[in-house]
């Protein structure tokens, strides 16, 4: 439980809780994201970020941009390398849903918030996936309305 009235900063209290949690985990095991910590402890993103930073500086965890934060040192972890960036995987998944007919032409695809929750990624990751889908011709975006499946004739030719 966090002590909001004590003499220890909240981010240091969260770092201490995380330190105990990661102590029993094997190298390469994922650590909760900043968003997860925000939700769990009811703190601001910067507070969660500072707690993660403390453990990273101590060498207990490491972060791989676009993939997450993991227990241990980056060179000692048995973490599998991702074949393609996460935003590209999301774009491939959505394109597949379009091809199979789950998402129909001129009909909306799930919004950013839904995709952020579905894939448990940062909003920027979803935005990059959407930009890639737009570039390829799978979707188009209407300001203040959302993104829609492009007509079939606009789809990329395989």
Residue pairs with C-beta under 8 A, 6 or more apart in sequence:
2 10
2 13
2 14
2 41
3 13
4 10
6 13
10 41
10 43
10 47
11 43
11 47
11 48
11 50
11 51
11 54
12 51
12 54
14 37
14 41
14 43
14 47
14 48
14 51
15 50
15 51
15 52
15 54
15 55
18 31
18 32
18 37
18 51
18 52
18 55
19 55
19 58
19 60
22 29
22 31
22 55
22 60
22 61
22 71
25 71
26 71
26 72
27 70
27 71
27 72
27 73
27 76
27 77
27 78
28 70
28 71
28 72
28 77
28 78
28 79
29 70
29 71
29 72
30 68
30 69
30 70
30 71
31 52
31 55
31 61
31 68
31 69
31 70
31 71
32 40
33 68
33 69
33 120
34 45
34 48
34 49
34 52
35 45
35 48
35 122
37 43
37 48
37 51
37 52
38 44
38 45
38 47
38 48
41 47
41 48
52 61
52 63
52 69
55 61
56 62
56 63
56 69
59 73
60 71
60 72
61 69
61 70
61 71
61 72
62 69
62 70
62 72
62 73
62 74
62 77
63 69
63 70
64 70
64 74
64 79
66 85
66 86
66 87
66 125
67 82
67 86
70 77
70 79
71 77
82 89
84 92
86 119
86 121
86 125
87 125
87 126
87 128
87 129
87 132
88 129
88 132
90 115
90 119
90 121
90 125
90 126
90 129
91 129
91 130
91 132
91 133
91 136
91 138
94 103
94 109
94 115
94 129
94 133
94 138
94 139
95 133
95 136
95 138
97 103
97 109
98 109
98 138
98 139
98 149
98 155
103 109
103 149
104 149
105 149
105 150
105 151
105 152
106 148
106 149
106 151
107 148
107 149
108 145
108 146
108 147
108 148
108 149
109 139
109 146
109 147
109 148
109 149
110 118
111 146
111 147
112 123
112 126
112 127
112 130
115 121
115 126
115 129
116 122
116 123
116 125
116 126
119 125
119 126
130 139
130 141
130 147
133 139
133 147
134 140
134 141
134 147
136 156
137 150
137 154
137 155
137 156
138 149
138 150
138 155
138 156
139 147
139 148
139 149
139 150
140 147
140 148
140 150
140 154
141 147
141 148
142 148
